[in-house]
């Protein structure tokens, strides 16, 4: 049996987002899709063990990793293990032949997301209500539910005030602004030649959202 471990996070989205999140930890991951479920053991962003069963088809090792790469959306539950749980997970996986052979694993094809797809990636994060790219106080592309013209205008004012304050303090160029209130949160961040404004609920996981933002900034 696989150990439960201690749940760290839930990630809804691409396999690449899961890899980015686990880049500095060793984690067991339960994966769920519309027609199946599976398991991964990831060591600092590298899948060491992989398995997925869909409609009676059991994919193992490299075949499972290739499957995960191709999925546009899966639900991942990330858990941490103590030493005993890690040994149990590895023993169970070896017994079931779930090990990944990286020498024969094909390189992952690089994909370029459109701006709309990048915003959708952020919107999928738990707690995100709306996201919009803006320039000079005007919304360019938007996803979710919100008054985007008003949000872009207010975000522009906040961005200019933040840039002035960071300059006056001598702490370098402004990279990100996070505003928290009892009713929600707001994040401002650079996005290509524009800026992003992200509106969330109070219980949103800022770590996952910031990770998603960094992911689209790199693409």
N, C-alpha and C positions, 0 to 999 in steps of 0.2 A: 504493500500500500504506500501511496505517496504521502509525505507529511504535509500538514496544513500550514505550518510556519506562522509567521506574524504578518498580517496584511499591511502593505505599505501604501498601495495606491490602486486606483482603477483607471485604466486608459481605454478610451473608445476611439479607435481610428486605425491608422496604418501600422504595419509591422515596423517601419522605419522609426516611427514615433516611440515605439516600445524600446527599440535598440538605443535611441538617444537617451531615454530616461534611465536605462540600466547601465549607462556608460561607465559608472564608477562603483558598481555594487555587484554582488553575486545574488541572484534572485531566482526563485521558482515562480513560474507564471502559468496560470490557468487561462486557456483561451476558449472563447465561445463564439459561435457563429449561428446563422439561421438554421443550418442543417447538421451541425456537429460541434465537437469540442475536442480540446487537446491540451498539451502540456509542453512547457519549455523550461530548460535550465539555462540561464544566461550568465556568463562570467564577464563582467565589465564590458558589456556591449557585444559580446560574441556568443552566439548560440552554441552550447556544447551538447545539448540534448533537445530533441524535438519529436513530437508525435501529434497526429491529428486524425480523428476518426469522423468521417462524413458519409452518411447514408450507407454505413456498413463497410466502407473502404478505409482501411487502416494505413495511414502514411507514416513512415518512420524515418528518422535521421535526415539525410539530405532531401529526400522527397517531401518531407514535412516542411522544411525550411523554404524550399522553393514554393510550396503552396502558400505559406504565410506571406511571402514577399508579394504574391500576386493579388492578395485580397484587398479590396478598397476599404473594408471596414470590418473589424472584429472587436470584441470586448475582451480586454486583458485584465486579470487581477494579479497584481505583483505582490509577492510575499518574500520576506527575509527568513533565513534558516539559521539555527544554531549548528554547531559542528555535528552533533548527532543526527539532526534532521537532514543535513547536507549529505552525510554518508548514506542514510536511508534512501534518499532520492537518487543518488548515483547508483547504488546497488540495484534498486528497482528498475532503473532505466537500462542498465547493462543487461540485466536478465531479460528485458523485453526488446533489446536491440534497437534502442532509440538514439544511440550515439551519433553525432554528426561528424563526418569525415571531411575536414576542410580542404584536404589535398585534392579531393575530387569534386568539391562543391563549386558549381559555376559561379563566376563573379556576378554580382547583382547589376542589372542594367540601370543606368542613371535615368531618371525621369525629371522633366521640367514641368512644374505646375503652373497653370495660369493664375492670374491675380485672383479670380473668383474662387478657384480651388484652394488657394492659400488662405483666403478669408474663411472658407468653409471648414478648413482644418482647425482654425482657431475657434470657430463657432461650435464645433463638436465637443470641445472641452467642457466637462461638468461645471455648471454654474454660469457659463457665458450666455448673456442675453442678446447682445448685439455687438457687431464689430464693423468698423468702417475705415476706409482709407480716405485721407483728406489732404487738401492743399490750400493754403491761404484762407482757411476757414470754410471751405466748401467741400462737401462730400463727393468722392469720386466713384468708389464701389462700396456697396454696403450689403451686409447679411444679418438676418435676425429681425428683432422687433424693437423699433425705436424711432424717435424723431431725429433723423440723421443730420438734417440741416442745422438744427439747434445744437446737437452734440458736437458737430464739427466746428461751429462758431465758438462755443465755449472752450473746446479743446485747444483751439488756436490761441485764445487768450491765456489759457493755462500754460501752454507750451512757451509762449513768449515770456511770460513772467518767470517760468522756471529757468529758461536760458539766461535771463538777466540775473537771476539770483545766483546761479552756478558760476557765472562770470564774475560777479561781485565778490563771491567767496574765494575765487581763484582755485576751484576744484576741477577745472577742465570742462570739456564739452558735455552737454546734456545727452544722456543715453536713454533714460527711461524715467517716467513719472508715475507713481502709484498713489492714488487718492482713495482713502477709505472713510466711510461714514457708517452709521448704524443701519442704513438702508441699502447699501451697496458699495461697489468698488469700481474704480475707473483706472485704466492703464493707458499711458501714451508711450509710443515707441517709434523709432524710425522704421520706414518700410520703403525700400528702393529709393525713389526720389520724392516720396511722400512721407506721411506719418500715419500711424494707426491709432484709433481710439477704440478701446475695448471696454464694454460695460458688463458687469457681472452682478450676481447675487451676493449676499453677505457671506454665504458658506462656500464660495468658490475656492478651489485650490489654486492659489497664486503660483505655486511652484510649477504645476503642470501647464498653466497658461503661459507663463514666461518661457517655459521650455518650447511650447508650440510656436511662440513668437520668434524665438531664436532660430527655430527650424525653418520658418518661412523667410527669415531675413537672409539665410545662407543660400537659399535656392535661387 
